[in-house]
Structures are given as structure tokens and as C-alpha cells.
Amino acid sequence: MPVWQSIYQELNDPNFVIISAAQDTGGEAVAGPIFDAAGAEYVQIVDVNHTISRVFNFVNVPSAAWIDETGKIVRIDEGTYAKTHPFGGTDEYAPAVKDWVRKGPDSEYIQSAATVTNNIRNRTADEEKAEPAFRLGNFFREKGHGEKADLYWEQARQLNPDSINFFRQDLTLSEEGSAGESFMSYVKDYISQGKAYYRPLDLDEK
């Protein structure tokens, strides 16, 4: 987030808005200090139920959609690291964002409606069922019913095993957290199965 804050300040364009959603069932108590440490001046949201990933069908974070001033999505579902990162981050993405902000509809990085549509992941019937199961788990955890919460979270993971978001959220309740040894092992296994940890960046097609 500090890198995106610097980019936001550099562009200094009132027509460019970053909406950053922290997906964490821990709510403001967990996500707030992270936003504060980054000194973020753009819009910040704490998304307890992973609503944004549900709407855009993201399976990993950070992911993003570019939405123009008419409400049209012109890019979707890509890893949004602004610098190189061992889990698929790249420094190629930020320059593309800057180009879009400066050139608008003339940016070479805007994708066609057909490409955007093709890049929207389609959920299976089981993956659709995983969403309410996850939210039920959140509800029961909030009410102090940890056993029921774990039951529904596990159900969600079984129904949608490709959701890295579900897995990482579960790890936040462990002692090692969401980026420890269990997560590293999970990522290696995920990639070994030929799954894309992030959708490969396509910065050539208009």
C-alpha cells in the first residue's frame, strides 16, 4: 500500500480514485492499523465478508478491476502489486495504471469488452454455494460460535478449493498467520497443479 500511496500522490489527478478493500473478517481492528501504517489517503474499505471478491469473482488478493468514468470495466482480475514480489508481483503493472490515468480512453492498456468478459471467472454451482457458507461462518464466529464457524468455513473451502482468499483468511486465525510456512507450502502445491496463482498480466492487447 505505501507504493500505491506514492503513485496516487504522483498522479495527483482528482478524476483518479483508488478504492482499496482489506478483506479480513477481523474488521477494522485488524485492517485499520495496516492502512494507518501505509499513510493511505485514498478510499479504504474493510470488507469483512469478502463481498468485493464475490462480486468480481476474485480468488486471490491483491486483485483489481479498472472502472472508467462511465462505470465500464476496462480491465479485471489481475495481481496488483506495484513492485516485484516473490508470489507473482511485477513492476510492470503500475506504469500501465499511470498510462491509463493520463491518457484515459486512448491508453493502450484498456482492453476490449470481449477480453474483459473472457477474463471474468465463471463460478461453478459448488463455488456459488461456497459464498453463503463462508458468510455463515463469519456470522457464527462474530456471535462467538467458533465450532459452527469452522464447520461452515471448511465447507466453503471444500466447495471452492481454488479460493486462495478463503485459505488465507482461515490462516489469519492460526499462530503463524496468513504468510507463514503453511501458506508457502500451499502456494507451491497450488502452482504445481498448474493453477495460476495470479492471472498472467496481459499488457499488450488493447
Number of C-alpha atoms within 10 A of each C-alpha: 15 13 14 20 15 15 16 18 13 10 12 11 11 6 8 16 13 14 11 18 21 23 21 20 23 18 15 16 11 13 20 15 11 14 20 10 10 14 13 20 14 16 10 15 16 20 19 18 20 21 15 15 21 13 8 16 17 24 21 21 20 18 18 21 17 17 13 17 10 6 8 11 17 20 22 23 25 21 22 22 22 19 14 12 10 6 13 16 17 16 13 15 19 17 13 16 18 17 15 20 18 14 12 14 13 12 16 15 21 24 20 14 14 8 15 16 15 11 14 14 13 12 13 11 10 13 20 15 15 25 23 15 21 22 20 20 25 23 18 17 17 13 10 11 13 14 12 16 22 18 15 21 26 20 18 26 21 14 19 22 17 17 20 20 19 21 21 19 18 18 17 16 12 11 8 12 15 17 11 13 11 14 17 13 10 14 16 12 12 16 12 10 9 8 12 12 19 20 15 11 15 12 13 9 10 14
